[in-house]
Amino acid sequence: MIDSPNSPELTKLCDRLSMMTPAVDGDLVAANAWPEEKVRLCADGGVYRWFVSQESGGLGWSESEIARAYLQLSAACLTTTFILTQQVSALRRVAGTQNEHLRSNLLPKLVSGESIATVAISHLTTSRRHVGKPVLQANRADGGFIIDGYSPWCTGGCGADWLVMGAEQENGEQILFAADKNLAGITIQPGHQLMGLTASQTGAIHCDQVFIEEKFVISGPKPAVLTSGKGGGTGGLQTSTLAIGLATAAIEFIRNESERREDLAQTHQAFREQLSTLKHNLLELASGADPQTLGCSAQEVRASANSFVLRATQAALVAAKGGGYVQGHPVERWCREAMFFLVWSCPQPVLNSNLCEFAGIVD
């Protein structure tokens, strides 16, 4: 059982994930790939217990402790850690519900890792919101709701037992619900072939007249249902944490190369100093520090993390030379994975900051 971010068991888990990564993510993996053993290792290590209170059967880790663990996991295997964030988002939604049926029957299985849940909710906030008609609709029925439509983005549906989904009624109110993935009418599409993280099996979920009993409703109907309860991370720091973790792996590669190539020593030292500052700001914000006192906000950390992970992975490619450009080399994978942070839950101000940097625009 991993009972703290300093646990030797966490180091062992990260070592195992890192050793297994090339077999899963080292190339453009097949459409049906799924890192089942990696997910099982996380469950066996009690990882899901980190995120819920002791009263709910968990360990009740602080956001700072979770961030420190995520930094280590994402340096070892970004795909596994990304999958974990989506599973944890579902877990936390169930943990935060006022529905006692779900809390008593489903939550213990999710906390122990006996059952796995993932989320399909992005369409309620960003994805496909420009479409006039809700892409996933909920209509009242006797004893529950009828769900029709699709969710465009769901990670790891093929490896989950439960889907935490959101749907919208004609009046604009939304519901959040838990659905057994084997319910009649649910179709889990194969994951997309992505630039990186293809093994996360991220694709669409289709619902055709799926009946959801009232007892499986997590929250709602209400406007903006996702604003209540707890999801994946505090203050938008989760994505930044994974970006910094991936950058750490690239910087460690540069360090190893610098031990036999003096020309890389200055580059490595510069990146180490930037990494130290970014980690400090991230962990301070995760601990509840006042952004004004600290001198940076979660949004500013995200913009810096995006820039940092792109620069660090490309610097690792320079250090690796031609070998790093060959498919299957870890640096080649890291460069592709770094691009993910430009599209994953990226607020417009962060995108604007990154675009200004790319275009050489100085405020």
Buried (B, 14 or more C-beta within 10 A) or exposed (E): EBEBBEBEEBEEBBEBBBEBBEBBBBBBBEEEBBBEEBBEBBBEBBBBBBBBEEEBBBBEBBBBBBBBBBBBBBBBBBBBBBBBBBBBBBBBBBBBBEBEEBBEEBBEBBBBBEBBBBBBBBBBEEBBEEEEEBBBBBEEBEEBBBBBBBBBBBBBBBBBBBBBBBBBBEEEBBBBBBBBBEBEBBEBBEBBEBBBBBBBBBBBBBBEEBBBEBBBBBBBBEEEBBEBBBBBBBBBBBBBBBBBBBBBBBBBBBBEBBEEEEEBBEBBEEBBEBBEEBBEBBBBBBEEBEBEEBEBBBBBBBBBBBBBBBBBBBBBBEBBEEEBEEEEBBBBBBBBBBBBBBEBBBBEEBBEBBEEBEEEEEE
